[in-house]
Amino acid sequence: MRNGKSASADTSTTPSPSVAATAAVPPAAAGPATAAVRAAASAVAAPPAPPRPRRGQSACPTTLIAMAGTHRSHAHCAPATKAAAGGDEPLWVHLSRESPRSRRWLEETVRLPRGVVETLLAEETRPRVLPVPGGTVAILRGVNHHPQADPDDLVTLRLWTDGRRLISLRQRRLLTPRDVLDRLLGDQRGARDAAELFEQLLHRLTERMGATVLAFDERLDEVESGFVLERASVTRRELTELRQQVVALRRYLSPQREALTGLLLEPPDWLSERSRYALRETDDRLLRYVEELDAARERAVVIKDDIANQLSEAANRTLYLLSIVSAIFLPLGFVTGLLGINVGGMPGVDSPWAFWIACAVMALIALAELALFRKWRWLGG
């Protein structure tokens, strides 16, 4: 049984190879990575990092720590190259896509076809799983859990496997490979072969999306419960941004789910029945996330429409009140306009009581109008 790990390219303070983590997966016959691997990992201190290749030397972008029973050996290029090019033991290599040595290593050491290498190193990718000569390529997206990252900021994980070797590449730091590697080397049950390792990477990548999907519902609850009419414009802007994030996340999750479903419909020969069952569970979980995103998107639209209806009702109430006031003062304005014309023969011009009599008449008209409006229920009662 072999197992291993290299220094992370994100945390290393010294010049390091482009690999982020490398592990040889224990074969299925030997069982999960349990006592022997943990004993070797705890009994032997990690050897120092290999020196950086000098100019002109052939560079291998991997550092391999091989474990067999309680023996632990460290190698830079030769054993990793031999293990990647051939052999019977399962192998996992996690590379940095941005390193120029990764392309050379994939083409010259692993001997992947140029088209497969171009697919793994492509700048723009969409989630998909496709069979290629000599193996299977999976391009998947995971949520960026950096505290300052947006929920719709996704990180790409590229995988290639032939059932014995598994090569993963990342551009930005992704926690899923680290979680799987910790499980492989830690106290939990790890993968027993490359097929299970492939399944666990997909499962953990999907599982980490759950908190982000749930956060959308929680934010919608907060927006809906904390809504006040005075902050309607701010709330509508928040809903618009939230809906855009939901749509952006769903745009990648939906094809990722379709790709996983296609893999289950036509599984490769190296994918065991146990791994297929686990991938079905992952596919169901991913489908549930897509449905929850659809529900969140529709709920955001419903809340936004409800806010628009409340604003419309408030505007209608204001216009209705203005209409009542206008209806009350319309006849009064007619009376004052009639009495204000400057022509001869106006009654009460010489009487000291004429003004007060006119005011009393207009007050009676206003009271009569209010009584009629109430009778017609124009005033709500």
Summary of the structure (lengths in Angstrom):
residues: 381
radius of gyration: 36.2
end to end distance: 85.9
largest distance: 124.8
contacts: 1134
relative contact order: 0.09
helix: 54%
strand: 13%
